[in-house]
Amino acid sequence: IQQNLLPRAVPIVAGLRLQGFMIPAKEIGGDYYDYISTSHQSGERRDAHLGVVIGDVSGKGVAAGLIMATAKATLKGLSQQGLSPKQILSQANSIIFEYTNGHKFMTMLYFQYKEAQKTLSYSSAGHEHILIYRDALRKVEAIQSGGFMLGMIPDSEQYLEEKELFLDSKDKVLLYTDGVTEAENEPGERFSLERLKAALEKNGSKPAQELMQAIKEQVYAFIGSHPQYDDITLVVMEAA
């Protein structure tokens, strides 16, 4: 059931290529990613929007899985209402708080891509860094996401911000959960943000699908025979 909650197909949108995967550490995990396609009326014009989401519920097991499923349904509904990323996260926080009452939380990044304008705006609820590969420079940029986790307090609007990313052709955005950077090998070392940035810099010139596969292979080569401790989720967005 949980695997069926994840995207079954990658949406085709003008100007943006997407790849994503999630591998749970146990039977039920709290990691989540999704693509949410919507269209909204703007005067006489109908604009196509795409929501790209990644999130991570605290803890594991059935409780985390239920919150993940609740978040998916909540975001699906809110995304149809023509709201901004900040408004979507603010309202999602209030709904999730009703169920968690502050005992569990969820980090999240919500990106909104407007196909006509080719703009990418986002809001963060305490999630991991956003990594951007700048193709012209062959360099990686790390942006601290900021914001406040969902489900901890009744109203989080004052802690949320909304920003815009500007991407040139072949630039990549890499989103991930802490199961990637905190993945451990046999001696107890962690994969770390620095290793992830190095992997992105090394492979960033590859198309989105090949980049995803290269990073996935590098993470699992690092883990080796050590048991996977946490869910591992990656999402790549590539500007066409």
Buried (B, 14 or more C-beta within 10 A) or exposed (E): EBEEBBBEEEBEBEBBBBBBBBBBBEEBBBBBBBBBBBEBEEEEEEBBBBBBBBBBBBEBEEBBBBBBBBBBEBBBBBBBEBBEBBBBBBBBBBBBBEBBEEEBBBBBBBBBBBBEEBBBBBBBBBBBBBBBBBBEEEEBBBBEBBBBBBBBBEEBEEBBBBBEBEBEEBBBBBBBBBBBBBBBBEEEEBBBBEBBBEBBBBBBEBEBBEBBBBBBEBBBEBBEEBEBBBBBBBBBBBBE
